[in-house]
């Protein structure tokens, strides 16, 4: 699998079921999901579907979700 982005989420957001639900809802390509306990999961097979829309970044508190462009030396959106 060849990925062009990486998603980094802070542990506080991963453990917060409300934020996990919000990220799962806003992502148009299903990069985020929730496990049975409501914790956030990053669905790695869907990462290459990212359209760089920034909806996840805008839905989360500043600095808690980062999308890095691996094709651009890891530049952050």
Buried (B, 14 or more C-beta within 10 A) or exposed (E): EEEEBBBEBBEEBBEBEEBBBBBBEBBEEEBBBBEEEEBBBBBEEBBEEBEEBEBBBEBBEEEBBBBBBEEEEEEEB
